[in-house]
């Protein structure tokens, strides 16, 4: 997979892309999400095993949305460098298995090729609404 910085995205273009991705995720538009990936996308999401290609990314996203009811999301662009975008996100949802209200936040770095995400690297922190942090160092 070529993720070299042969192309450059402007701050304005990056802002629009982040808002578009926020919208498709907030609407659980799986087809729209997957269409934003290159066919050979690599996904490094939190502590999940690395995923390769749209099919693996789609399976992961479908499984994720199966657990998230009433998903609310806000993404904020934090940086643009050549063909890379960094953003911060916060979300809330109801876990469809436990029925608990959940909160999450994290960061993402997207490396783009021809306007699509070729590399999706993300951190993901999640906890029960009103609950204490679950990171084992606290």
URFENSUL-V461875 format. One record per pair of residues at least 12 apart in sequence whose C-alpha atoms are under 8 Angstrom apart, sorted by the first residue. I is the first residue (numbers start at 1). GAP is how many residues later the second one is. D is the distance in Angstrom with one decimal. If there is no record, write none. Layout:
I;GAP;D + I;GAP;D
This chain:
1;39;6.8 + 1;40;7.9 + 1;117;7.8 + 3;108;6.5 + 3;109;7.0 + 3;110;6.8 + 3;115;6.8 + 3;116;7.5 + 4;79;7.8 + 5;77;5.8 + 5;78;5.3 + 5;79;7.9 + 6;76;7.9 + 6;77;7.5 + 7;75;6.4 + 7;76;5.7 + 7;106;7.5 + 7;107;7.8 + 8;73;7.5 + 8;74;4.2 + 8;75;4.8 + 9;71;7.4 + 9;72;7.8 + 9;73;6.0 + 9;74;5.7 + 9;75;7.8 + 10;70;7.4 + 11;69;6.3 + 14;63;7.5 + 14;66;7.1 + 14;71;6.8 + 15;62;6.3 + 18;57;6.7 + 18;58;7.3 + 18;59;6.5 + 18;69;7.7 + 19;56;7.1 + 21;12;7.0 + 22;51;6.7 + 22;52;6.5 + 22;53;6.0 + 25;48;7.5 + 26;45;6.1 + 26;46;5.8 + 26;47;5.6 + 27;44;7.9 + 28;37;6.9 + 28;43;7.9 + 30;28;7.3 + 30;31;7.1 + 30;32;7.1 + 34;20;6.4 + 34;23;7.4 + 34;24;6.3 + 36;80;5.2 + 36;81;6.1 + 37;17;6.8 + 37;79;5.2 + 37;80;4.6 + 37;81;6.1 + 38;15;7.7 + 38;16;7.2 + 38;75;7.4 + 38;78;5.6 + 38;79;5.9 + 38;80;5.2 + 39;14;5.6 + 39;15;5.5 + 40;12;6.4 + 40;13;4.3 + 40;14;6.6 + 40;78;6.8 + 41;12;4.8 + 41;13;6.2 + 41;16;7.9 + 41;76;6.8 + 41;77;4.5 + 41;78;5.6 + 41;79;7.5 + 42;76;6.3 + 42;77;4.9 + 42;78;6.3 + 43;14;6.8 + 43;76;6.0 + 43;77;4.8 + 43;78;6.1 + 44;75;7.8 + 44;76;6.1 + 44;77;4.7 + 44;78;6.3 + 45;75;7.4 + 45;76;5.7 + 45;77;4.7 + 45;78;6.3 + 45;79;7.4 + 46;75;7.9 + 46;76;5.7 + 46;77;4.7 + 46;78;5.5 + 66;30;7.2 + 67;27;7.8 + 67;28;5.3 + 67;29;4.9 + 67;30;6.5 + 68;25;5.6 + 68;26;5.7 + 68;27;5.3 + 68;28;6.0 + 69;24;5.6 + 69;25;5.0 + 69;26;6.3 + 69;27;6.1 + 70;22;7.9 + 70;23;5.3 + 70;24;6.4 + 71;20;6.9 + 71;21;5.8 + 71;22;4.5 + 71;23;7.3 + 72;19;5.3 + 72;20;5.2 + 72;21;6.3 + 73;16;7.1 + 73;17;5.8 + 73;18;4.3 + 73;19;6.7 + 74;15;5.6 + 74;16;5.4 + 74;17;6.4 + 75;12;6.5 + 75;13;5.7 + 75;14;4.3 + 75;15;6.6 + 76;12;5.2 + 76;13;6.2 + 83;28;5.8 + 83;29;5.3 + 83;30;7.3 + 84;25;6.8 + 84;26;5.6 + 84;27;4.5 + 84;28;6.1 + 85;24;5.6 + 85;25;5.2 + 85;26;6.6 + 86;21;7.2 + 86;22;5.6 + 86;23;4.4 + 86;24;6.5 + 87;20;5.7 + 87;21;5.3 + 87;22;6.6 + 88;17;7.5 + 88;18;5.9 + 88;19;4.5 + 88;20;6.5 + 89;16;5.4 + 89;17;5.5 + 89;18;6.2 + 89;19;7.9 + 90;13;7.6 + 90;14;5.7 + 90;15;4.2 + 90;16;6.8 + 91;12;5.8 + 91;13;5.2 + 91;14;6.2 + 92;12;6.3 + 100;28;6.8 + 100;29;7.8 + 101;27;6.0 + 101;28;5.4 + 102;24;7.0 + 102;25;5.8 + 102;26;4.5 + 102;27;4.9 + 103;23;5.6 + 103;24;5.5 + 103;25;6.1 + 103;26;5.6 + 104;20;6.9 + 104;21;5.4 + 104;22;4.2 + 104;23;6.5 + 105;19;6.0 + 105;20;5.4 + 105;21;6.7 + 106;16;7.1 + 106;17;5.1 + 106;18;4.7 + 106;19;5.9 + 107;15;5.7 + 107;16;5.3 + 107;17;7.1 + 108;12;7.0 + 108;13;5.6 + 108;14;4.3 + 108;15;6.5 + 109;12;5.2 + 109;13;6.4
